[in-house]
Amino acid sequence: MRISMVSEHGSPLATLGGVDAGGQNVHVAALSAALAARGHDVTVFTRRDDPHLPERMPLCPGVEVVHVSAGPASAIPKDDLLPYMPAFADRLADAWRADAPDLVHSHFWMSGVAALDAARRPDTPDVPVAHTFHALGVVKRRHQGLDDTSPVDRAALEPAVGRGADTVVATCSDEAFELIRLGVPSSRISVVPCGVDTDLFHPEGSTETKTRAHRIMTIGRLVPRKGVGTVITALARLARDDIELVVVGGSRGAEQVADDPDVQRLAALARDEGVAHLVSFRGQVSRTELPAVVRSADLVVCAPWYEPFGIVPLEAMATGVPVVATAVGGLIDTVVHGTTGVHVPPRDADAIATAVTALLADPGGLAKLGRAGAARGCAAGTRGTGWPPTPSACTGGCCRAGGSSCARRAGR
């Protein structure tokens, strides 16, 4: 099949960790590559945000990224992109009239607006549209209130995308219930949890050396809703000097990390809480380097206020690292409480501190959680030629049903 991915702000080529570059970018890149590996021809349409980018760039064999000129060729916050979606739709329609795809899969609500606009025009080939929201405005408003910077039109346009798409791919069961409340027929909703690259994230391999007896870690964008500030406050509540917190992510690399406004905000909080000497900011870390960093942690703490995805905890579990996660959205599905980690309430620093204390006090229990997490990561992983090399070598138990290595992964 010829498949058109539409991801207006989430380029699969983007450097991860910035304000608008995270799970969606990873998802689009991995999904596109996996489809290409199965013999499909995939084109990813994303908005041009740099005048020097070529019109077309290969991502991997079978996947090409097209930079669409729609609005200024510069970085623009995603919440400010709606005025440029008509031009984006025009370019999509032009492309599809010249070379019609068999399927369109749009990502994020504004991509859905543009994709449906282009696909439903009378002079455009009639193409089925699948859509993944990655986050819902109604949930964002519920948790962020007046801090929500979404355009006011999102409240009406987003449900219209859900009702207009031929199928909606939800990333967790909680999102499916939200979509039904927005009027999307349940018969057109499929829940496909996030997966993880188990060729990259697995327990075996190199690891960094800790600088203190224990290391906890957060990974991802540093925007307030990701809850890194809550983790810093929890570290202060622990009142221990043998635990370090490593913060991975941000809009800068390691050499420029001090210039990141979010790092400055969080560093100020760490100073106010009296734990600045225990917190290190790593900045952006490449995907290939990340597994060794993750393996060095005793725990990965994922403390978002809301979270439709849950890729970070799945990657942590796949490396054998237990997770402390807020009981929200996709994290409810991803982390099995008491088996691969523990759930805590959102925005509750005391609960995080209590969980970390209990887990670090029980090395045997911590190791058991890590083994169970690796098994669950294997079950949710993409099949490849890396770890585990054969079904018999897989210790996760997911390969015993039918002998297919890691075939019971998300989305199969």
C-alpha positions in Angstrom: 0.0 0.0 0.0 0.9 3.6 -0.4 0.4 5.3 2.9 0.5 9.1 3.6 1.3 10.0 7.2 0.4 13.6 8.1 2.1 15.0 11.1 2.1 18.8 10.8 4.4 19.6 13.8 5.8 16.2 14.7 8.5 15.5 12.2 10.1 12.1 12.5 13.4 13.8 11.7 13.2 16.3 14.7 15.6 16.3 17.6 13.7 15.1 20.6 13.2 16.8 24.0 12.1 20.3 22.9 8.8 21.9 23.8 6.9 20.3 20.8 9.2 17.3 20.0 8.5 14.1 21.9 6.4 11.0 21.8 4.6 11.9 18.6 7.8 12.2 16.7 9.0 8.9 18.0 5.6 7.3 17.2 5.4 8.6 13.7 9.0 7.6 12.9 8.7 4.1 14.3 5.3 3.4 12.8 6.4 4.6 9.4 9.6 2.4 9.5 7.6 -0.6 10.7 5.1 -0.3 7.9 7.9 0.1 5.3 9.6 -3.0 6.7 6.4 -4.9 5.9 6.6 -3.7 2.3 4.5 -0.5 2.3 5.5 2.7 0.7 5.2 5.5 3.3 5.4 9.3 2.8 5.3 11.5 5.9 4.1 15.1 5.3 5.2 17.6 8.0 5.4 21.4 8.0 8.6 23.0 6.9 10.1 24.9 9.8 13.5 25.7 8.3 14.1 27.3 4.9 17.2 25.2 4.3 15.4 21.8 4.5 15.1 20.0 1.2 11.6 19.3 0.0 12.1 15.5 0.4 14.3 13.6 2.7 14.6 9.8 3.3 14.0 8.6 6.8 14.8 4.9 6.1 14.3 2.5 3.2 10.6 2.8 2.2 10.0 6.1 4.1 10.3 9.6 2.7 9.6 12.8 4.6 8.1 15.7 2.7 8.5 19.2 4.1 5.3 21.1 3.3 5.5 24.9 2.9 2.6 26.3 5.0 3.3 29.5 6.8 6.7 30.9 7.7 9.6 28.4 7.3 10.5 28.7 10.9 9.8 27.1 14.2 6.3 28.0 15.5 4.7 26.7 18.7 2.2 24.0 17.7 -0.7 25.9 19.3 -0.1 28.7 16.8 -0.3 26.6 13.7 -4.0 26.5 13.0 -4.0 29.5 10.6 -1.6 27.7 8.3 -3.7 24.4 8.1 -5.6 25.6 5.0 -2.4 26.0 3.1 -1.1 22.7 4.5 -4.3 21.1 3.2 -3.8 22.7 -0.2 -0.4 21.1 -0.5 -1.7 17.7 0.6 -4.5 17.9 -2.0 -2.0 18.7 -4.7 0.2 15.8 -3.7 -2.7 13.3 -3.6 -4.2 14.4 -6.9 -0.8 13.7 -8.5 -0.2 10.4 -6.7 -3.1 9.1 -4.7 -2.3 7.1 -1.5 -4.3 4.1 -0.5 -4.6 5.3 3.1 -4.0 8.5 5.1 -3.0 8.4 8.7 -3.1 11.8 10.4 -1.5 12.6 13.8 -2.6 15.3 16.2 -5.9 17.2 15.8 -4.6 19.9 13.4 -3.1 17.3 11.1 -6.6 15.7 11.1 -8.1 19.1 10.1 -5.8 19.4 7.2 -6.0 15.8 6.1 -9.8 15.6 6.2 -10.0 18.9 4.3 -7.7 17.6 1.6 -9.1 14.1 1.4 -12.8 15.2 1.2 -12.4 17.7 -1.7 -14.5 16.8 -4.8 -11.4 16.8 -7.0 -9.3 14.7 -4.7 -9.3 10.9 -4.8 -11.5 9.4 -2.1 -9.0 8.1 0.4 -9.8 6.6 3.8 -8.4 8.6 6.8 -7.3 7.1 10.0 -6.5 9.5 12.9 -4.5 9.4 16.1 -4.9 12.4 18.4 -1.9 11.9 20.7 -3.6 14.3 23.1 -7.1 15.7 23.6 -7.9 19.3 24.1 -10.7 18.5 26.6 -8.2 16.7 28.8 -5.6 19.4 28.4 -8.1 22.1 29.5 -9.2 20.0 32.4 -5.7 19.8 33.8 -4.1 23.1 32.7 -7.1 25.5 33.0 -6.1 29.0 32.1 -2.6 27.9 31.2 -3.9 26.0 28.2 -2.6 27.8 25.1 -4.7 25.8 22.6 -6.7 27.9 20.0 -10.3 28.4 21.0 -11.4 26.7 17.8 -9.9 23.4 19.0 -13.0 22.7 21.2 -15.2 22.4 18.0 -12.7 21.2 15.4 -11.1 18.3 17.4 -14.4 16.4 17.9 -15.2 17.0 14.3 -12.0 15.3 13.3 -12.9 12.3 15.4 -16.3 12.1 13.9 -15.1 12.7 10.4 -12.2 10.1 10.3 -12.9 6.6 9.1 -11.2 5.2 12.1 -9.6 6.7 15.2 -6.6 5.0 16.8 -6.6 5.7 20.6 -3.4 5.1 22.5 -5.1 4.0 25.8 -8.4 2.9 27.1 -8.9 6.2 29.0 -8.6 8.1 25.7 -11.2 5.9 24.1 -13.7 6.8 26.8 -13.0 10.5 26.3 -13.5 10.1 22.5 -16.9 8.4 23.1 -17.9 11.4 25.3 -17.0 13.7 22.4 -19.4 11.9 20.1 -17.0 9.5 18.3 -18.8 6.2 17.6 -17.2 3.4 19.6 -17.4 1.2 16.5 -14.8 3.4 14.8 -12.3 3.5 17.8 -9.5 1.0 18.1 -7.2 1.1 21.1 -3.6 0.4 20.1 -1.1 0.9 23.0 2.3 2.3 22.5 5.1 -0.1 21.6 8.9 0.0 22.3 12.0 -0.8 20.2 13.4 -3.8 22.0 16.4 -3.9 19.7 17.4 -0.6 21.3 15.8 -0.8 24.8 16.7 -4.1 26.7 18.4 -5.0 30.0 21.7 -6.2 28.5 24.3 -3.6 27.5 26.5 -0.8 28.7 25.4 1.4 31.6 26.6 4.7 33.0 28.2 4.9 36.5 26.1 6.5 39.2 27.7 9.4 41.2 25.7 8.5 44.4 24.4 5.3 45.9 21.0 5.6 44.2 19.8 7.3 41.0 16.3 8.2 40.1 15.6 9.7 36.6 13.0 11.6 34.6 13.0 11.6 30.8 11.1 13.7 28.3 10.0 17.3 27.6 10.4 19.7 30.5 7.2 21.5 30.1 5.3 22.0 33.5 2.6 19.4 32.8 5.3 16.6 32.6 5.7 17.0 36.4 9.5 17.2 36.7 9.0 20.0 39.3 7.0 17.6 41.4 9.8 15.0 41.3 12.3 17.7 42.4 10.1 18.6 45.4 9.7 14.8 46.2 13.5 14.6 46.2 13.6 17.3 48.8 11.0 15.5 50.9 13.3 12.5 51.0 15.9 14.5 52.9 18.7 12.1 51.8 22.1 12.9 50.2 22.6 9.4 48.8 20.0 9.8 46.0 20.7 11.8 42.8 18.1 12.9 40.3 19.1 12.9 36.6 16.8 15.0 34.4 17.0 13.9 30.7 15.3 16.2 28.1 14.9 19.8 27.2 15.3 22.0 24.2 19.1 22.1 24.3 22.0 19.6 24.1 24.3 18.9 27.0 26.7 21.8 26.1 23.9 24.4 26.0 21.6 22.9 28.7 22.1 25.9 31.0 20.5 28.2 28.4 17.2 26.2 28.3 14.4 28.3 30.0 12.8 25.1 31.4 16.1 24.0 32.9 16.5 27.4 34.4 13.0 27.2 35.9 13.6 23.7 37.3 17.1 24.6 38.6 15.7 27.5 40.5 13.2 25.2 42.1 15.9 22.8 43.0 17.9 25.6 44.7 14.8 26.7 46.6 14.2 23.2 47.7 17.8 22.8 48.8 18.6 19.9 46.5 20.5 21.6 43.7 23.6 19.5 44.5 21.5 16.3 43.9 20.0 17.3 40.6 21.7 17.2 37.2 20.3 18.3 33.9 21.4 16.2 31.0 19.6 18.0 28.2 18.8 16.2 25.0 20.2 12.6 24.7 20.2 10.8 21.4 18.1 7.7 21.1 21.2 5.5 20.7 22.8 6.8 23.9 19.6 6.8 25.9 19.4 3.0 26.9 22.8 3.1 28.7 21.6 6.2 30.6 18.3 4.6 31.6 20.0 1.4 32.8 22.0 3.4 35.3 18.8 4.4 37.2 17.3 2.5 40.1 14.0 4.0 39.2 12.5 6.1 36.4 9.8 8.5 37.7 7.1 9.6 35.3 5.0 12.2 36.9 2.8 14.0 34.3 -0.4 15.6 35.2 -2.0 13.8 32.2 -0.5 11.5 29.6 -2.1 9.9 26.6 1.0 8.0 25.6 3.3 6.3 28.0 6.3 5.6 25.8 8.9 6.6 28.5 7.8 4.1 31.1 7.6 1.4 28.5 11.2 2.1 27.4 12.3 2.1 31.0 10.6 -1.2 31.8 12.1 -2.7 28.6 15.6 -1.9 30.0 14.7 -3.6 33.3 14.2 -0.4 35.3 11.1 -0.1 37.5 8.8 2.9 37.2 7.0 5.2 39.6 4.2 6.7 37.5 1.2 8.9 38.0 -2.1 7.0 37.5 -3.2 8.9 34.5 -4.1 8.2 30.9 -1.8 5.8 29.1 0.4 5.2 32.2 -2.6 3.3 33.8 -2.3 0.8 30.9 1.4 0.8 30.6 2.6 0.4 34.2 1.2 -2.6 36.1 0.9 -1.4 39.7 2.8 -3.7 42.1 4.2 -5.7 39.2 6.4 -3.5 37.0 6.3 -0.4 39.2 3.9 1.6 41.3 1.2 4.2 40.6 0.9 7.5 42.5 -1.6 10.3 42.3 -0.6 13.2 40.0 0.9 16.4 41.5 1.7 14.6 44.8 5.3 15.0 45.8 4.7 13.2 49.1 3.3 10.1 47.4 6.4 10.0 45.0 8.7 10.3 48.0 7.0 7.5 49.9 7.1 5.2 46.8 10.8 5.9 46.2 11.7 5.3 49.8 9.8 2.0 49.9 11.2 0.7 46.7 14.8 1.6 47.4 14.5 0.0 50.8 13.7 -3.4 49.2 16.5 -4.3 46.7 15.0 -7.8 46.1 11.6 -6.4 45.4 13.1 -3.7 43.2 14.9 -6.4 41.1 11.7 -8.4 40.8 9.9 -5.3 39.5 12.7 -4.8 37.0 12.5 -8.4 35.7 8.7 -8.1 35.3 9.1 -4.8 33.5 11.6 -6.3 31.1 9.1 -9.1 30.4 6.3 -6.6 29.8 8.6 -4.5 27.6 9.4 -7.6 25.6 5.7 -8.3 25.1 5.1 -4.8 23.9 8.2 -4.6 21.8 8.8 -4.6 18.0 10.2 -7.8 16.7 13.8 -7.5 15.4 17.2 -9.1 15.1 18.5 -7.7 18.4 17.7 -8.7 22.0 16.3 -11.3 22.6 18.0 -13.1 19.7 15.8 -16.2 19.8 12.5 -17.1 21.4 14.2 -19.4 23.8 16.5 -16.6 25.0 13.6 -14.4 25.9 13.1 -14.5 29.7 9.9 -12.4 29.6 7.5 -15.3 28.9 6.0 -13.4 26.0 7.6 -15.8 23.5 6.2 -19.0 24.9 2.8 -18.7 23.2 3.3 -20.1 19.7 7.1 -19.6 19.8 7.0 -16.2 18.1 9.7 -13.9 19.4 8.0 -10.9 20.9 5.0 -11.2 18.6 2.5 -10.2 21.3 3.4 -6.6 20.9 1.2 -3.5 20.9 -0.8 -3.3 17.7 -0.3 -6.9 16.5 
